[in-house]
Amino acid sequence: MKQTILLIISSLVLFSCGEKISKSTDLKDSRQKASYGIGLRIAKDFKSNKLDVDSEIVAKGFKDGLYGNQLLTDEQVNKVLMEFQKEMYEKKMKEAQGASAKNKKEAEAFLTQNKNNTGIKTTVSGLQYLVIKSGNGLSPKATDKVTVHYIGKLLNGTEFDNSYKRNQPQVIQLNSVIKGWSEALQLMKVGDKWKLFIHPDLGFGDVGSGEVIPPGALLIFDVELLGIEK
């Protein structure tokens, strides 16, 4: 929300207050294209943040700001935007809590069934794993850096990351990753390849991670331990 407001403010300074805005939709030069691009960027930012605003009133506020015809004082604007930001934050948190509860319920139902499948092992923490390939190297310590290849998926099969597709193994610090990864990799040996089933409490919890991993999501990883960094 704060970034959206800052983007609008920074956009306004690119225009001269004395100029009239053309109603033409033809983008004739770089200035008009840039102007259109700024408007498009603001709209997409509004949409991605799911801001419940009246687009026509937003457009009026934009024009009034350019030509100095304010319906509200700066003090009133600051107050109402702070209240709006608080409302949007509370709404977003409520939605996240609802989504997290639903996703956790699905995760726990899956793990309850999955633990009975052939080859599945469950640790004290609730981490589940399946050994796909066994290596004979050393096991890393919690303070080690390791090199891994991995594929990450959600319970519905959506793939959110894949180091194989990038053709670039990932170097990670074990004490700075999610609990499920840290625990699993310390149990693995170099050369091992495991499938991990990570309860949300061992993953990204009720928060999730950006737009990629929802709150309360179960994470499924194919992880291959390639080496321990010296």
VONUVO-420991 format. One line per field, with one value per atom (N, C-alpha, C, O): atom name; x, y, z; residue in one letter; residue number from 1. Coordinates in steps of 0.1 Angstrom, whole numbers. Layout:
site: CA	...
x: X	...
y: Y	...
z: Z	...
code: A	...
pos: NUM	...
END
This chain:
site: N	CA	C	O	N	CA	C	O	N	CA	C	O	N	CA	C	O	N	CA	C	O	N	CA	C	O	N	CA	C	O	N	CA	C	O	N	CA	C	O	N	CA	C	O	N	CA	C	O	N	CA	C	O	N	CA	C	O	N	CA	C	O	N	CA	C	O	N	CA	C	O	N	CA	C	O	N	CA	C	O	N	CA	C	O	N	CA	C	O	N	CA	C	O	N	CA	C	O	N	CA	C	O	N	CA	C	O	N	CA	C	O	N	CA	C	O	N	CA	C	O	N	CA	C	O	N	CA	C	O	N	CA	C	O	N	CA	C	O	N	CA	C	O	N	CA	C	O	N	CA	C	O	N	CA	C	O	N	CA	C	O	N	CA	C	O	N	CA	C	O	N	CA	C	O	N	CA	C	O	N	CA	C	O	N	CA	C	O	N	CA	C	O	N	CA	C	O	N	CA	C	O	N	CA	C	O	N	CA	C	O	N	CA	C	O	N	CA	C	O	N	CA	C	O	N	CA	C	O	N	CA	C	O	N	CA	C	O	N	CA	C	O	N	CA	C	O	N	CA	C	O	N	CA	C	O	N	CA	C	O	N	CA	C	O	N	CA	C	O	N	CA	C	O	N	CA	C	O	N	CA	C	O	N	CA	C	O	N	CA	C	O	N	CA	C	O	N	CA	C	O	N	CA	C	O	N	CA	C	O	N	CA	C	O	N	CA	C	O	N	CA	C	O	N	CA	C	O	N	CA	C	O	N	CA	C	O	N	CA	C	O	N	CA	C	O	N	CA	C	O	N	CA	C	O	N	CA	C	O	N	CA	C	O	N	CA	C	O	N	CA	C	O	N	CA	C	O	N	CA	C	O	N	CA	C	O	N	CA	C	O	N	CA	C	O	N	CA	C	O	N	CA	C	O	N	CA	C	O	N	CA	C	O	N	CA	C	O	N	CA	C	O	N	CA	C	O	N	CA	C	O	N	CA	C	O	N	CA	C	O	N	CA	C	O	N	CA	C	O	N	CA	C	O	N	CA	C	O	N	CA	C	O	N	CA	C	O	N	CA	C	O	N	CA	C	O	N	CA	C	O	N	CA	C	O	N	CA	C	O	N	CA	C	O	N	CA	C	O	N	CA	C	O	N	CA	C	O	N	CA	C	O	N	CA	C	O	N	CA	C	O	N	CA	C	O	N	CA	C	O	N	CA	C	O	N	CA	C	O	N	CA	C	O	N	CA	C	O	N	CA	C	O	N	CA	C	O	N	CA	C	O	N	CA	C	O	N	CA	C	O	N	CA	C	O	N	CA	C	O	N	CA	C	O	N	CA	C	O	N	CA	C	O	N	CA	C	O	N	CA	C	O	N	CA	C	O	N	CA	C	O	N	CA	C	O	N	CA	C	O	N	CA	C	O	N	CA	C	O	N	CA	C	O	N	CA	C	O	N	CA	C	O	N	CA	C	O	N	CA	C	O	N	CA	C	O	N	CA	C	O	N	CA	C	O	N	CA	C	O	N	CA	C	O	N	CA	C	O	N	CA	C	O	N	CA	C	O	N	CA	C	O	N	CA	C	O	N	CA	C	O	N	CA	C	O	N	CA	C	O	N	CA	C	O	N	CA	C	O	N	CA	C	O	N	CA	C	O	N	CA	C	O	N	CA	C	O	N	CA	C	O	N	CA	C	O	N	CA	C	O	N	CA	C	O	N	CA	C	O	N	CA	C	O	N	CA	C	O	N	CA	C	O	N	CA	C	O	N	CA	C	O	N	CA	C	O	N	CA	C	O	N	CA	C	O	N	CA	C	O	N	CA	C	O	N	CA	C	O	N	CA	C	O	N	CA	C	O	N	CA	C	O	N	CA	C	O	N	CA	C	O	N	CA	C	O	N	CA	C	O	N	CA	C	O	N	CA	C	O	N	CA	C	O	N	CA	C	O	N	CA	C	O	N	CA	C	O	N	CA	C	O	N	CA	C	O	N	CA	C	O	N	CA	C	O	N	CA	C	O	N	CA	C	O	N	CA	C	O	N	CA	C	O	N	CA	C	O	N	CA	C	O	N	CA	C	O	N	CA	C	O	N	CA	C	O	N	CA	C	O	N	CA	C	O	N	CA	C	O	N	CA	C	O	N	CA	C	O	N	CA	C	O	N	CA	C	O	N	CA	C	O	N	CA	C	O	N	CA	C	O	N	CA	C	O	N	CA	C	O	N	CA	C	O	N	CA	C	O	N	CA	C	O	N	CA	C	O	N	CA	C	O	N	CA	C	O	N	CA	C	O	N	CA	C	O	N	CA	C	O	N	CA	C	O	N	CA	C	O	N	CA	C	O
x: 8	0	9	6	19	27	35	37	39	47	37	42	25	15	14	14	12	10	23	22	35	47	49	54	44	45	36	40	24	15	22	22	27	34	45	47	54	65	61	68	49	44	40	42	34	29	39	37	51	62	67	74	63	68	59	63	48	39	40	42	38	37	22	13	21	7	-1	-13	6	-1	-6	-13	-2	-5	-18	-22	-26	-38	-35	-27	-43	-41	-50	-62	-44	-51	-60	-57	-72	-82	-79	-85	-69	-66	-60	-52	-63	-57	-45	-39	-42	-30	-18	-17	-8	4	14	21	15	23	38	45	42	56	60	52	73	78	72	70	69	64	50	46	42	28	29	21	38	40	44	39	53	58	46	44	38	27	17	12	14	5	10	3	23	30	29	27	30	29	15	14	5	-9	-11	-18	-6	-8	-1	-6	11	19	11	10	5	-2	-14	-17	-21	-33	-30	-37	-19	-15	-11	-13	-5	-1	-13	-14	-23	-36	-42	-46	-42	-48	-41	-47	-28	-20	-21	-21	-24	-26	-40	-44	-49	-63	-69	-77	-66	-71	-85	-88	-94	-108	-110	-113	-108	-109	-118	-121	-123	-132	-122	-117	-121	-111	-114	-105	-127	-130	-126	-122	-128	-124	-109	-104	-102	-88	-83	-74	-89	-86	-88	-80	-100	-103	-92	-88	-89	-78	-65	-58	-62	-50	-50	-40	-61	-62	-62	-56	-70	-71	-57	-53	-49	-36	-27	-18	-29	-21	-25	-16	-38	-42	-46	-51	-43	-44	-58	-61	-68	-82	-85	-92	-80	-81	-95	-99	-102	-114	-111	-119	-99	-95	-81	-73	-79	-66	-56	-59	-43	-32	-34	-31	-37	-39	-50	-49	-61	-72	-68	-72	-61	-56	-47	-49	-38	-29	-37	-34	-46	-54	-63	-63	-69	-78	-70	-74	-58	-49	-44	-42	-41	-36	-47	-45	-59	-71	-74	-76	-72	-75	-64	-67	-52	-41	-43	-41	-48	-51	-62	-61	-72	-84	-79	-83	-71	-66	-57	-58	-49	-40	-48	-45	-58	-66	-74	-76	-79	-86	-77	-81	-65	-55	-51	-50	-49	-46	-57	-54	-69	-81	-82	-84	-80	-80	-69	-71	-57	-45	-48	-44	-54	-57	-67	-65	-77	-87	-80	-83	-72	-65	-56	-55	-49	-39	-46	-41	-57	-65	-69	-68	-74	-79	-68	-69	-56	-45	-39	-34	-38	-32	-41	-36	-54	-63	-61	-60	-59	-56	-43	-41	-33	-19	-19	-13	-26	-26	-34	-30	-44	-52	-43	-43	-35	-26	-15	-13	-9	2	-3	5	-15	-20	-21	-19	-26	-27	-13	-10	-5	8	18	26	17	26	25	34	13	11	15	15	20	24	38	46	40	53	65	66	75	87	87	98	76	75	80	76	89	94	91	91	87	83	92	94	97	106	97	85	104	97	90	79	96	90	78	70	76	65	69	61	82	88	86	89	81	80	90	91	96	104	104	101	108	109	123	126	131	144	142	137	147	146	159	159	170	183	193	192	201	210	224	229	231	245	253	248	266	275	285	295	281	290	287	280	292	291	277	271	273	261	266	275	259	263	258	249	264	260	252	251	245	236	243	236	256	263	269	276	267	274	266	254	274	267	268	277	257	256	251	245	254	250	239	241	228	217	210	211	203	194	180	179	170	157	145	147	134	121	111	110	105	95	81	79	72	58	48	52	36	25	17	19	8	0	-8	-11	-12	-20	-12	-17	1	10	17	25	13	19	34	38	42	57	60	57	67	71	86	90	94	108	114	110	125	131	146	148	155	169	174	184	168	172	169	177	157	154	163	166	169	178	192	201	193	206	217	229	213	222	219	209	228	225	226	232	219	218	227	227	235	243	234	230	232	224	231	239	228	233	222	211	226	215	208	197	215	209	201	197	199	191	180	175	176	165	154	155	143	131	135	144	128	132	131	140	122	120	133	137	138	150	162	170	164	175	176	186	164	164	167	175	160	162	176	182	182	195	206	216	204	213	212	221	200	198	204	207	205	209	224	232	229	243	245	236	257	260	257	262	250	246	232	226	226	212	202	205	191	180	167	163	161	149	137	139	125	113	108	106	107	103	88	84	81	68	68	69	67	70	57	50	54	42	45	56	34	35	43	50	42	49	64	72	68	83	87	98	77	79	78	85	68	66	54	50	49	39	27	22	21	9	11	1	23	26	27	23	33	36	48	56	50	61	57	56	55	51	39	29	38	27	28	19	40	43	37	31	40	36	25	28	13	2	4	12	-3	-2	-7	-16	1	-3	-1	-7	7	8	18	29	14	23	33	29	45	55	61	63	62	68	80	80	91	104	111	111	116	126	139	142	147	160	172	171	182	194	206	209	212	224	236	241	242	253	267	276	267	280	279	269	290	291	303	314	300	309	321	318	333	344	346	355
y: -12	0	12	22	13	24	26	38	15	16	21	29	18	22	37	44	43	57	64	75	59	65	65	75	55	54	65	71	67	78	91	99	94	107	109	120	99	100	102	109	96	98	112	117	118	132	142	151	140	150	150	159	140	139	148	150	153	161	176	179	185	199	202	198	210	213	222	222	229	237	231	237	218	212	205	200	205	198	184	181	174	160	157	159	152	149	137	128	137	126	116	105	118	109	96	97	85	72	69	59	77	74	79	90	69	72	77	69	90	96	97	96	98	100	94	88	94	88	93	86	106	112	107	104	106	100	85	80	78	64	62	53	71	70	74	68	84	88	77	74	70	59	47	41	45	34	37	27	49	52	49	43	53	50	35	30	28	14	7	-2	12	6	8	-1	20	23	14	9	12	4	-10	-17	-15	-29	-31	-42	-21	-21	-21	-29	-13	-14	-28	-33	-33	-46	-57	-66	-57	-68	-67	-77	-55	-53	-54	-53	-57	-59	-47	-48	-35	-23	-20	-19	-18	-16	-1	6	4	19	21	13	34	38	44	55	38	42	56	63	59	73	84	94	81	91	92	102	80	80	90	98	88	96	111	120	114	128	134	145	126	130	133	142	124	126	140	147	142	155	167	177	166	177	180	191	169	171	179	186	176	183	198	206	200	214	222	233	216	223	225	235	216	218	207	197	208	197	198	209	187	186	183	186	178	175	182	184	186	192	181	169	184	175	167	155	174	167	157	146	160	151	139	127	141	130	121	109	126	118	109	97	115	108	97	85	100	90	79	67	82	71	62	50	68	59	50	38	55	47	36	24	40	31	20	8	24	14	4	-8	9	0	-10	-22	-5	-13	-24	-36	-20	-30	-41	-52	-36	-46	-56	-68	-51	-60	-69	-81	-65	-73	-84	-96	-80	-89	-100	-112	-96	-105	-115	-127	-110	-119	-129	-141	-125	-134	-144	-156	-140	-149	-159	-171	-155	-164	-175	-187	-171	-180	-190	-202	-185	-194	-203	-215	-198	-206	-218	-229	-215	-226	-236	-248	-232	-242	-250	-262	-244	-251	-260	-271	-256	-265	-277	-288	-275	-287	-297	-309	-292	-301	-307	-319	-300	-305	-316	-327	-314	-324	-337	-348	-335	-347	-355	-367	-348	-354	-362	-374	-355	-362	-374	-383	-373	-385	-397	-408	-395	-406	-410	-422	-400	-402	-410	-418	-409	-416	-431	-439	-436	-450	-456	-468	-447	-452	-459	-456	-468	-476	-467	-458	-469	-462	-448	-442	-443	-430	-431	-440	-422	-422	-408	-398	-408	-396	-394	-403	-382	-378	-373	-371	-371	-366	-353	-350	-344	-331	-331	-322	-343	-344	-343	-345	-341	-341	-355	-365	-356	-369	-369	-359	-381	-382	-396	-406	-396	-409	-409	-400	-419	-420	-425	-436	-417	-420	-427	-437	-421	-426	-425	-414	-435	-434	-431	-437	-422	-419	-425	-431	-423	-428	-418	-421	-405	-394	-391	-398	-379	-374	-367	-363	-365	-358	-344	-343	-333	-320	-317	-323	-307	-302	-289	-284	-285	-274	-261	-252	-260	-247	-248	-238	-259	-261	-254	-251	-251	-248	-260	-268	-262	-274	-270	-259	-278	-276	-287	-299	-282	-291	-288	-277	-298	-296	-299	-307	-292	-294	-290	-282	-296	-292	-290	-298	-278	-275	-274	-268	-281	-281	-279	-282	-274	-273	-286	-295	-288	-300	-302	-314	-292	-293	-296	-297	-297	-301	-289	-290	-277	-264	-264	-264	-263	-262	-247	-239	-244	-230	-227	-216	-238	-236	-249	-260	-247	-259	-255	-248	-260	-256	-264	-260	-276	-284	-276	-276	-269	-261	-250	-246	-244	-233	-239	-231	-252	-259	-253	-251	-250	-244	-248	-244	-257	-261	-249	-239	-250	-240	-242	-253	-232	-233	-226	-215	-234	-228	-230	-240	-221	-222	-229	-224	-240	-248	-241	-244	-232	-225	-213	-205	-211	-200	-203	-195	-216	-221	-225	-226	-229	-234	-246	-254	-248	-259	-273	-281	-275	-288	-291	-303	-281	-283	-286	-295	-278	-279	-293	-299	-297	-311	-322	-331	-321	-332	-333	-344	-322	-322	-327	-333	-325	-330	-345	-352	-350	-365	-372	-384	-364	-369	-371	-364	-379	-380	-375	-375	-370	-366	-377	-388	-374	-384	-389	-395	-386	-389	-380	-369	-386	-379	-383	-395	-373	-376	-368	-357	-373	-365	-361	-370	-348	-343	-338	-332	-341	-336	-328	-333	-314	-305	-299	-291	-301	-295	-280	-275	-272	-258	-252	-242	-258	-253	-255	-249	-264	-266	-258	-259	-252	-244	-229	-223	-223	-209	-205	-193	-215	-212	-205	-207	-196	-189	-177	-171	-174	-163	-166	-158	-177	-181	-173	-168	-173	-166	-158	-165	-145	-137	-142	-147	-141	-146	-160	-166	-167	-180	-191	-200	-189	-200	-194	-185	-200	-195	-197	-206	-190	-192	-206	-211	-213	-226	-237	-248	-235	-245	-256	-254	-268	-280	-279	-275	-282	-281	-295	-303	-298	-311	-308	-301	-313	-311	-324	-334	-325	-335	-328	-318	-333	-327	-337	-348	-332	-340	-333	-322	-340	-334	-337	-348	-326	-328	-327	-333	-319	-317	-308	-301	-308	-300	-290	-294	-277	-267	-266	-267	-264	-263	-249	-246
z: 0	0	0	-8	9	10	-3	-7	-9	-22	-33	-41	-33	-43	-42	-52	-29	-28	-32	-38	-29	-33	-48	-54	-55	-69	-75	-85	-70	-75	-73	-83	-62	-59	-69	-74	-71	-79	-94	-102	-97	-111	-114	-125	-104	-106	-109	-117	-104	-106	-120	-124	-128	-142	-151	-163	-146	-154	-150	-138	-159	-157	-153	-159	-142	-137	-147	-146	-156	-165	-178	-185	-180	-193	-192	-182	-203	-204	-210	-218	-204	-208	-220	-220	-231	-243	-241	-233	-247	-246	-257	-257	-266	-276	-270	-261	-276	-272	-281	-278	-291	-299	-291	-286	-291	-284	-295	-301	-296	-308	-305	-315	-293	-291	-277	-270	-274	-263	-250	-240	-250	-238	-235	-223	-245	-243	-240	-231	-246	-242	-228	-221	-223	-209	-200	-189	-204	-196	-194	-183	-206	-206	-197	-189	-199	-191	-176	-168	-172	-158	-152	-142	-160	-156	-156	-146	-165	-166	-154	-148	-151	-139	-126	-118	-125	-112	-111	-101	-123	-123	-119	-112	-125	-122	-108	-102	-102	-88	-79	-70	-83	-76	-76	-66	-88	-90	-83	-76	-83	-76	-61	-54	-56	-42	-38	-26	-48	-45	-38	-28	-42	-36	-40	-52	-30	-33	-35	-25	-47	-49	-61	-69	-62	-73	-83	-81	-94	-104	-110	-113	-111	-116	-106	-110	-93	-83	-82	-80	-84	-85	-96	-94	-108	-119	-116	-120	-109	-106	-96	-98	-86	-77	-84	-80	-94	-101	-108	-108	-116	-123	-114	-116	-103	-93	-87	-84	-85	-80	-90	-86	-103	-113	-114	-116	-113	-115	-103	-104	-91	-79	-74	-66	-78	-73	-63	-66	-51	-41	-34	-30	-33	-25	-10	-1	-7	6	9	0	21	25	26	26	25	27	40	40	50	63	63	68	56	55	47	50	36	27	35	34	43	51	60	62	67	77	70	75	59	53	47	47	42	36	47	44	58	69	74	77	75	78	68	71	55	44	44	42	47	47	59	57	70	81	78	81	72	68	58	60	48	38	45	41	54	61	69	69	76	85	76	79	64	55	50	49	46	40	51	47	63	74	77	79	76	78	67	70	55	44	45	42	49	50	61	60	72	83	79	82	71	66	56	57	47	38	45	41	55	62	69	69	76	83	73	76	62	51	46	45	43	37	47	44	60	70	72	74	72	73	62	64	50	38	40	36	45	46	56	54	68	78	74	78	66	61	51	52	43	34	41	38	51	58	66	68	71	79	70	74	58	48	43	42	40	33	42	37	55	64	63	67	58	57	44	42	35	21	22	31	13	13	12	4	21	21	28	30	32	39	53	61	57	70	76	70	89	96	108	116	109	120	132	131	143	155	153	158	145	142	133	132	126	117	102	93	100	86	80	87	68	61	49	42	47	35	29	36	16	9	2	-5	5	-1	-16	-18	-25	-39	-44	-51	-39	-43	-31	-24	-28	-16	-21	-30	-14	-16	-5	4	-6	5	10	16	8	13	28	35	32	45	47	37	59	62	67	75	63	67	81	87	87	100	99	88	109	109	104	99	106	103	89	85	82	69	57	58	47	34	25	25	18	9	-5	-7	-14	-28	-31	-29	-36	-39	-52	-58	-57	-68	-62	-54	-67	-61	-70	-80	-68	-74	-63	-54	-63	-52	-58	-68	-51	-56	-44	-32	-47	-37	-38	-46	-28	-27	-40	-43	-46	-59	-71	-82	-69	-80	-87	-96	-83	-89	-85	-74	-96	-94	-92	-100	-81	-78	-79	-79	-80	-82	-87	-84	-95	-101	-105	-115	-98	-101	-113	-119	-116	-127	-140	-150	-140	-152	-155	-166	-144	-145	-148	-152	-147	-149	-140	-144	-128	-118	-104	-98	-98	-84	-75	-78	-64	-54	-42	-37	-38	-26	-15	-16	-4	7	21	22	30	44	52	52	58	65	76	79	83	94	90	98	77	72	63	56	62	54	63	75	57	65	73	69	84	93	86	89	78	71	63	62	56	48	56	54	67	75	82	82	87	93	83	86	72	62	57	56	53	48	58	53	70	80	82	87	78	78	66	66	55	42	41	49	32	29	15	6	12	-2	-12	-10	-22	-32	-30	-39	-18	-16	-24	-27	-28	-33	-26	-27	-20	-12	-17	-23	-15	-16	-2	6	0	13	13	3	24	26	38	49	36	47	52	45	65	72	72	73	70	70	82	81	94	106	104	111	95	92	79	74	73	61	63	71	56	57	66	66	73	83	78	67	87	84	75	70	72	64	49	40	45	31	27	35	14	8	-5	-15	-4	-15	-22	-15	-35	-43	-47	-53	-43	-48	-39	-44	-26	-16	-7	0	-7	1	16	19	24	39	42	37	51	56	46	47	36	25	28	34	25	25	14	3	16	5	2	11	-10	-15	-23	-33	-19	-26	-30	-22	-42	-46	-44	-50	-34	-31	-33	-28	-40	-42	-36	-40	-27	-20	-28	-29	-34	-43	-36	-40	-26	-19	-7	-5	1	13	10	6	11	7	18	30	13	22	27	35
code: M	M	M	M	K	K	K	K	Q	Q	Q	Q	T	T	T	T	I	I	I	I	L	L	L	L	L	L	L	L	I	I	I	I	I	I	I	I	S	S	S	S	S	S	S	S	L	L	L	L	V	V	V	V	L	L	L	L	F	F	F	F	S	S	S	S	C	C	C	C	G	G	G	G	E	E	E	E	K	K	K	K	I	I	I	I	S	S	S	S	K	K	K	K	S	S	S	S	T	T	T	T	D	D	D	D	L	L	L	L	K	K	K	K	D	D	D	D	S	S	S	S	R	R	R	R	Q	Q	Q	Q	K	K	K	K	A	A	A	A	S	S	S	S	Y	Y	Y	Y	G	G	G	G	I	I	I	I	G	G	G	G	L	L	L	L	R	R	R	R	I	I	I	I	A	A	A	A	K	K	K	K	D	D	D	D	F	F	F	F	K	K	K	K	S	S	S	S	N	N	N	N	K	K	K	K	L	L	L	L	D	D	D	D	V	V	V	V	D	D	D	D	S	S	S	S	E	E	E	E	I	I	I	I	V	V	V	V	A	A	A	A	K	K	K	K	G	G	G	G	F	F	F	F	K	K	K	K	D	D	D	D	G	G	G	G	L	L	L	L	Y	Y	Y	Y	G	G	G	G	N	N	N	N	Q	Q	Q	Q	L	L	L	L	L	L	L	L	T	T	T	T	D	D	D	D	E	E	E	E	Q	Q	Q	Q	V	V	V	V	N	N	N	N	K	K	K	K	V	V	V	V	L	L	L	L	M	M	M	M	E	E	E	E	F	F	F	F	Q	Q	Q	Q	K	K	K	K	E	E	E	E	M	M	M	M	Y	Y	Y	Y	E	E	E	E	K	K	K	K	K	K	K	K	M	M	M	M	K	K	K	K	E	E	E	E	A	A	A	A	Q	Q	Q	Q	G	G	G	G	A	A	A	A	S	S	S	S	A	A	A	A	K	K	K	K	N	N	N	N	K	K	K	K	K	K	K	K	E	E	E	E	A	A	A	A	E	E	E	E	A	A	A	A	F	F	F	F	L	L	L	L	T	T	T	T	Q	Q	Q	Q	N	N	N	N	K	K	K	K	N	N	N	N	N	N	N	N	T	T	T	T	G	G	G	G	I	I	I	I	K	K	K	K	T	T	T	T	T	T	T	T	V	V	V	V	S	S	S	S	G	G	G	G	L	L	L	L	Q	Q	Q	Q	Y	Y	Y	Y	L	L	L	L	V	V	V	V	I	I	I	I	K	K	K	K	S	S	S	S	G	G	G	G	N	N	N	N	G	G	G	G	L	L	L	L	S	S	S	S	P	P	P	P	K	K	K	K	A	A	A	A	T	T	T	T	D	D	D	D	K	K	K	K	V	V	V	V	T	T	T	T	V	V	V	V	H	H	H	H	Y	Y	Y	Y	I	I	I	I	G	G	G	G	K	K	K	K	L	L	L	L	L	L	L	L	N	N	N	N	G	G	G	G	T	T	T	T	E	E	E	E	F	F	F	F	D	D	D	D	N	N	N	N	S	S	S	S	Y	Y	Y	Y	K	K	K	K	R	R	R	R	N	N	N	N	Q	Q	Q	Q	P	P	P	P	Q	Q	Q	Q	V	V	V	V	I	I	I	I	Q	Q	Q	Q	L	L	L	L	N	N	N	N	S	S	S	S	V	V	V	V	I	I	I	I	K	K	K	K	G	G	G	G	W	W	W	W	S	S	S	S	E	E	E	E	A	A	A	A	L	L	L	L	Q	Q	Q	Q	L	L	L	L	M	M	M	M	K	K	K	K	V	V	V	V	G	G	G	G	D	D	D	D	K	K	K	K	W	W	W	W	K	K	K	K	L	L	L	L	F	F	F	F	I	I	I	I	H	H	H	H	P	P	P	P	D	D	D	D	L	L	L	L	G	G	G	G	F	F	F	F	G	G	G	G	D	D	D	D	V	V	V	V	G	G	G	G	S	S	S	S	G	G	G	G	E	E	E	E	V	V	V	V	I	I	I	I	P	P	P	P	P	P	P	P	G	G	G	G	A	A	A	A	L	L	L	L	L	L	L	L	I	I	I	I	F	F	F	F	D	D	D	D	V	V	V	V	E	E	E	E	L	L	L	L	L	L	L	L	G	G	G	G	I	I	I	I	E	E	E	E	K	K	K	K
pos: 1	1	1	1	2	2	2	2	3	3	3	3	4	4	4	4	5	5	5	5	6	6	6	6	7	7	7	7	8	8	8	8	9	9	9	9	10	10	10	10	11	11	11	11	12	12	12	12	13	13	13	13	14	14	14	14	15	15	15	15	16	16	16	16	17	17	17	17	18	18	18	18	19	19	19	19	20	20	20	20	21	21	21	21	22	22	22	22	23	23	23	23	24	24	24	24	25	25	25	25	26	26	26	26	27	27	27	27	28	28	28	28	29	29	29	29	30	30	30	30	31	31	31	31	32	32	32	32	33	33	33	33	34	34	34	34	35	35	35	35	36	36	36	36	37	37	37	37	38	38	38	38	39	39	39	39	40	40	40	40	41	41	41	41	42	42	42	42	43	43	43	43	44	44	44	44	45	45	45	45	46	46	46	46	47	47	47	47	48	48	48	48	49	49	49	49	50	50	50	50	51	51	51	51	52	52	52	52	53	53	53	53	54	54	54	54	55	55	55	55	56	56	56	56	57	57	57	57	58	58	58	58	59	59	59	59	60	60	60	60	61	61	61	61	62	62	62	62	63	63	63	63	64	64	64	64	65	65	65	65	66	66	66	66	67	67	67	67	68	68	68	68	69	69	69	69	70	70	70	70	71	71	71	71	72	72	72	72	73	73	73	73	74	74	74	74	75	75	75	75	76	76	76	76	77	77	77	77	78	78	78	78	79	79	79	79	80	80	80	80	81	81	81	81	82	82	82	82	83	83	83	83	84	84	84	84	85	85	85	85	86	86	86	86	87	87	87	87	88	88	88	88	89	89	89	89	90	90	90	90	91	91	91	91	92	92	92	92	93	93	93	93	94	94	94	94	95	95	95	95	96	96	96	96	97	97	97	97	98	98	98	98	99	99	99	99	100	100	100	100	101	101	101	101	102	102	102	102	103	103	103	103	104	104	104	104	105	105	105	105	106	106	106	106	107	107	107	107	108	108	108	108	109	109	109	109	110	110	110	110	111	111	111	111	112	112	112	112	113	113	113	113	114	114	114	114	115	115	115	115	116	116	116	116	117	117	117	117	118	118	118	118	119	119	119	119	120	120	120	120	121	121	121	121	122	122	122	122	123	123	123	123	124	124	124	124	125	125	125	125	126	126	126	126	127	127	127	127	128	128	128	128	129	129	129	129	130	130	130	130	131	131	131	131	132	132	132	132	133	133	133	133	134	134	134	134	135	135	135	135	136	136	136	136	137	137	137	137	138	138	138	138	139	139	139	139	140	140	140	140	141	141	141	141	142	142	142	142	143	143	143	143	144	144	144	144	145	145	145	145	146	146	146	146	147	147	147	147	148	148	148	148	149	149	149	149	150	150	150	150	151	151	151	151	152	152	152	152	153	153	153	153	154	154	154	154	155	155	155	155	156	156	156	156	157	157	157	157	158	158	158	158	159	159	159	159	160	160	160	160	161	161	161	161	162	162	162	162	163	163	163	163	164	164	164	164	165	165	165	165	166	166	166	166	167	167	167	167	168	168	168	168	169	169	169	169	170	170	170	170	171	171	171	171	172	172	172	172	173	173	173	173	174	174	174	174	175	175	175	175	176	176	176	176	177	177	177	177	178	178	178	178	179	179	179	179	180	180	180	180	181	181	181	181	182	182	182	182	183	183	183	183	184	184	184	184	185	185	185	185	186	186	186	186	187	187	187	187	188	188	188	188	189	189	189	189	190	190	190	190	191	191	191	191	192	192	192	192	193	193	193	193	194	194	194	194	195	195	195	195	196	196	196	196	197	197	197	197	198	198	198	198	199	199	199	199	200	200	200	200	201	201	201	201	202	202	202	202	203	203	203	203	204	204	204	204	205	205	205	205	206	206	206	206	207	207	207	207	208	208	208	208	209	209	209	209	210	210	210	210	211	211	211	211	212	212	212	212	213	213	213	213	214	214	214	214	215	215	215	215	216	216	216	216	217	217	217	217	218	218	218	218	219	219	219	219	220	220	220	220	221	221	221	221	222	222	222	222	223	223	223	223	224	224	224	224	225	225	225	225	226	226	226	226	227	227	227	227	228	228	228	228	229	229	229	229	230	230	230	230
END
